[in-house]
Amino acid sequence: MSLVKYAIEKSFFGVCTQLGEAMNISAKSVRLSFVYASFFTLGSPIIFYLVAAFWLNVKKYSQERRTRIWDL
C-alpha cells in the first residue's frame, strides 16, 4: 500500500506533502483543505498548487545540480 501511495505522491509533485512537513501537519489534512477550498472557490487553489509544484521542481533541480563550489 505504501508503494502505491508513494507512486501517487510522485505523480502529483508532492506539494501537499511538502506543505504538510513544513507546517507540521499531516499531508492528508492539506489535501482535504485543497479539495474543500477548490470546491468553495471554484478551482482557484489549483493555480496555487501548480505554482507551488513548479517552484518545488525548480528548487529540487537547483539543489541536485550544485553539489560543489567548482560546479558553478
mmCIF file of the C-alpha atoms, coordinates in Angstrom:
data_MODEL
# 
_entry.id   MODEL 
# 
loop_
_atom_site.group_PDB 
_atom_site.id 
_atom_site.type_symbol 
_atom_site.label_atom_id 
_atom_site.label_alt_id 
_atom_site.label_comp_id 
_atom_site.label_asym_id 
_atom_site.label_entity_id 
_atom_site.label_seq_id 
_atom_site.pdbx_PDB_ins_code 
_atom_site.Cartn_x 
_atom_site.Cartn_y 
_atom_site.Cartn_z 
_atom_site.occupancy 
_atom_site.B_iso_or_equiv 
_atom_site.pdbx_formal_charge 
_atom_site.auth_seq_id 
_atom_site.auth_comp_id 
_atom_site.auth_asym_id 
_atom_site.auth_atom_id 
_atom_site.pdbx_PDB_model_num 
ATOM 1  C CA . MET A 1 1  ? 0.000   0.000  0.000   1.00 0.00 ? 1  MET A CA 1 
ATOM 2  C CA . SER A 1 2  ? 2.818   2.419  0.783   1.00 0.00 ? 2  SER A CA 1 
ATOM 3  C CA . LEU A 1 3  ? 4.300   1.778  -2.667  1.00 0.00 ? 3  LEU A CA 1 
ATOM 4  C CA . VAL A 1 4  ? 1.044   2.886  -4.292  1.00 0.00 ? 4  VAL A CA 1 
ATOM 5  C CA . LYS A 1 5  ? 0.885   5.958  -2.046  1.00 0.00 ? 5  LYS A CA 1 
ATOM 6  C CA . TYR A 1 6  ? 4.470   6.874  -2.949  1.00 0.00 ? 6  TYR A CA 1 
ATOM 7  C CA . ALA A 1 7  ? 3.742   6.482  -6.677  1.00 0.00 ? 7  ALA A CA 1 
ATOM 8  C CA . ILE A 1 8  ? 0.698   8.750  -6.423  1.00 0.00 ? 8  ILE A CA 1 
ATOM 9  C CA . GLU A 1 9  ? 2.659   11.351 -4.461  1.00 0.00 ? 9  GLU A CA 1 
ATOM 10 C CA . LYS A 1 10 ? 5.424   11.417 -7.056  1.00 0.00 ? 10 LYS A CA 1 
ATOM 11 C CA . SER A 1 11 ? 2.926   11.831 -9.860  1.00 0.00 ? 11 SER A CA 1 
ATOM 12 C CA . PHE A 1 12 ? 1.242   14.792 -8.139  1.00 0.00 ? 12 PHE A CA 1 
ATOM 13 C CA . PHE A 1 13 ? 4.523   16.611 -7.427  1.00 0.00 ? 13 PHE A CA 1 
ATOM 14 C CA . GLY A 1 14 ? 4.413   16.092 -3.637  1.00 0.00 ? 14 GLY A CA 1 
ATOM 15 C CA . VAL A 1 15 ? 3.148   19.616 -2.980  1.00 0.00 ? 15 VAL A CA 1 
ATOM 16 C CA . CYS A 1 16 ? 0.761   18.640 -0.184  1.00 0.00 ? 16 CYS A CA 1 
ATOM 17 C CA . THR A 1 17 ? 3.416   16.505 1.477   1.00 0.00 ? 17 THR A CA 1 
ATOM 18 C CA . GLN A 1 18 ? 5.954   19.326 1.385   1.00 0.00 ? 18 GLN A CA 1 
ATOM 19 C CA . LEU A 1 19 ? 3.453   21.822 2.785   1.00 0.00 ? 19 LEU A CA 1 
ATOM 20 C CA . GLY A 1 20 ? 2.427   19.386 5.497   1.00 0.00 ? 20 GLY A CA 1 
ATOM 21 C CA . GLU A 1 21 ? 6.016   18.750 6.535   1.00 0.00 ? 21 GLU A CA 1 
ATOM 22 C CA . ALA A 1 22 ? 6.777   22.476 6.577   1.00 0.00 ? 22 ALA A CA 1 
ATOM 23 C CA . MET A 1 23 ? 3.766   23.250 8.796   1.00 0.00 ? 23 MET A CA 1 
ATOM 24 C CA . ASN A 1 24 ? 3.997   20.050 10.915  1.00 0.00 ? 24 ASN A CA 1 
ATOM 25 C CA . ILE A 1 25 ? 0.543   18.796 9.959   1.00 0.00 ? 25 ILE A CA 1 
ATOM 26 C CA . SER A 1 26 ? -0.497  15.669 8.124   1.00 0.00 ? 26 SER A CA 1 
ATOM 27 C CA . ALA A 1 27 ? -0.465  15.629 4.340   1.00 0.00 ? 27 ALA A CA 1 
ATOM 28 C CA . LYS A 1 28 ? -3.991  14.235 4.386   1.00 0.00 ? 28 LYS A CA 1 
ATOM 29 C CA . SER A 1 29 ? -5.258  17.401 6.093   1.00 0.00 ? 29 SER A CA 1 
ATOM 30 C CA . VAL A 1 30 ? -3.529  19.558 3.495   1.00 0.00 ? 30 VAL A CA 1 
ATOM 31 C CA . ARG A 1 31 ? -5.044  17.521 0.656   1.00 0.00 ? 31 ARG A CA 1 
ATOM 32 C CA . LEU A 1 32 ? -8.528  17.796 2.146   1.00 0.00 ? 32 LEU A CA 1 
ATOM 33 C CA . SER A 1 33 ? -8.066  21.541 2.581   1.00 0.00 ? 33 SER A CA 1 
ATOM 34 C CA . PHE A 1 34 ? -7.108  21.877 -1.083  1.00 0.00 ? 34 PHE A CA 1 
ATOM 35 C CA . VAL A 1 35 ? -10.142 19.877 -2.171  1.00 0.00 ? 35 VAL A CA 1 
ATOM 36 C CA . TYR A 1 36 ? -12.569 21.846 0.010   1.00 0.00 ? 36 TYR A CA 1 
ATOM 37 C CA . ALA A 1 37 ? -11.050 25.181 -0.989  1.00 0.00 ? 37 ALA A CA 1 
ATOM 38 C CA . SER A 1 38 ? -11.263 24.208 -4.652  1.00 0.00 ? 38 SER A CA 1 
ATOM 39 C CA . PHE A 1 39 ? -14.972 23.455 -4.325  1.00 0.00 ? 39 PHE A CA 1 
ATOM 40 C CA . PHE A 1 40 ? -15.749 26.643 -2.415  1.00 0.00 ? 40 PHE A CA 1 
ATOM 41 C CA . THR A 1 41 ? -13.719 28.979 -4.637  1.00 0.00 ? 41 THR A CA 1 
ATOM 42 C CA . LEU A 1 42 ? -14.406 27.277 -7.974  1.00 0.00 ? 42 LEU A CA 1 
ATOM 43 C CA . GLY A 1 43 ? -10.893 25.949 -8.502  1.00 0.00 ? 43 GLY A CA 1 
ATOM 44 C CA . SER A 1 44 ? -8.643  28.928 -7.755  1.00 0.00 ? 44 SER A CA 1 
ATOM 45 C CA . PRO A 1 45 ? -6.348  26.945 -5.366  1.00 0.00 ? 45 PRO A CA 1 
ATOM 46 C CA . ILE A 1 46 ? -5.359  24.861 -8.374  1.00 0.00 ? 46 ILE A CA 1 
ATOM 47 C CA . ILE A 1 47 ? -3.344  27.846 -9.626  1.00 0.00 ? 47 ILE A CA 1 
ATOM 48 C CA . PHE A 1 48 ? -1.504  27.996 -6.292  1.00 0.00 ? 48 PHE A CA 1 
ATOM 49 C CA . TYR A 1 49 ? -0.919  24.231 -6.448  1.00 0.00 ? 49 TYR A CA 1 
ATOM 50 C CA . LEU A 1 50 ? 0.616   24.439 -9.941  1.00 0.00 ? 50 LEU A CA 1 
ATOM 51 C CA . VAL A 1 51 ? 2.847   27.374 -8.967  1.00 0.00 ? 51 VAL A CA 1 
ATOM 52 C CA . ALA A 1 52 ? 3.994   25.503 -5.852  1.00 0.00 ? 52 ALA A CA 1 
ATOM 53 C CA . ALA A 1 53 ? 4.670   22.358 -7.914  1.00 0.00 ? 53 ALA A CA 1 
ATOM 54 C CA . PHE A 1 54 ? 6.759   24.364 -10.384 1.00 0.00 ? 54 PHE A CA 1 
ATOM 55 C CA . TRP A 1 55 ? 8.665   26.091 -7.570  1.00 0.00 ? 55 TRP A CA 1 
ATOM 56 C CA . LEU A 1 56 ? 9.416   22.808 -5.768  1.00 0.00 ? 56 LEU A CA 1 
ATOM 57 C CA . ASN A 1 57 ? 10.620  21.247 -9.013  1.00 0.00 ? 57 ASN A CA 1 
ATOM 58 C CA . VAL A 1 58 ? 12.958  24.173 -9.706  1.00 0.00 ? 58 VAL A CA 1 
ATOM 59 C CA . LYS A 1 59 ? 14.215  24.076 -6.121  1.00 0.00 ? 59 LYS A CA 1 
ATOM 60 C CA . LYS A 1 60 ? 14.883  20.321 -6.323  1.00 0.00 ? 60 LYS A CA 1 
ATOM 61 C CA . TYR A 1 61 ? 16.699  20.706 -9.642  1.00 0.00 ? 61 TYR A CA 1 
ATOM 62 C CA . SER A 1 62 ? 18.913  23.526 -8.391  1.00 0.00 ? 62 SER A CA 1 
ATOM 63 C CA . GLN A 1 63 ? 19.871  21.564 -5.267  1.00 0.00 ? 63 GLN A CA 1 
ATOM 64 C CA . GLU A 1 64 ? 20.797  18.484 -7.307  1.00 0.00 ? 64 GLU A CA 1 
ATOM 65 C CA . ARG A 1 65 ? 22.958  20.377 -9.766  1.00 0.00 ? 65 ARG A CA 1 
ATOM 66 C CA . ARG A 1 66 ? 25.099  22.348 -7.313  1.00 0.00 ? 66 ARG A CA 1 
ATOM 67 C CA . THR A 1 67 ? 26.935  19.965 -5.081  1.00 0.00 ? 67 THR A CA 1 
ATOM 68 C CA . ARG A 1 68 ? 30.337  21.642 -5.003  1.00 0.00 ? 68 ARG A CA 1 
ATOM 69 C CA . ILE A 1 69 ? 31.636  25.174 -5.404  1.00 0.00 ? 69 ILE A CA 1 
ATOM 70 C CA . TRP A 1 70 ? 33.501  24.225 -8.588  1.00 0.00 ? 70 TRP A CA 1 
ATOM 71 C CA . ASP A 1 71 ? 30.303  23.104 -10.310 1.00 0.00 ? 71 ASP A CA 1 
ATOM 72 C CA . LEU A 1 72 ? 29.178  26.698 -10.745 1.00 0.00 ? 72 LEU A CA 1 
# 
